[in-house]
Amino acid sequence: MNYAYFDHEADIGITGYGETVEEAFVAAAQAMFAVMADTALVRDAQRIEFSFTESDTELALVTWLNRLLTEAQTQGLALGRFELHKQGEQWQAQAWGEPWREDLERGVEVKGATLTMLSVTRNNGRWEARCVVDV
């Protein structure tokens, strides 16, 4: 599982890769939160969980990323670890992080995941989940 991000005009594009669609979504979340902080330094002090229903896989990516952002912003958390499980149209999500601390350097604030360049595809047995995030 890995991720990448790229410049797209004034915003940033993120891409997550995985053996499953869930792994690709988790990698996309890691990419998005890596823009905001060094996720390797974020402690697993607090867990959040939520679920959502979405039949369209591409819209599920945007929903997943935006729900993570909303939960993180509402609770004042930096997130660094993610899990996602899909059963039918139901998605079960968990993430771990901690309240922002002084020695955790803040990067660029991500405001939201967009429909720009939205794509969830499977190529050569590997999933790729991509979109542009508004910064």
Protein Blocks (a to p, Z undefined) as FASTA:
>chain_A
ZZddddehjbccdddddfbfklmmmmmmmmmmmmmpcfklpccfbccddddddfblklmm
mmmmmmmmmmmmmnopacfbdcdddehjbccdddddddddfklccddddfbdcfehpacd
deehiacddddddZZ
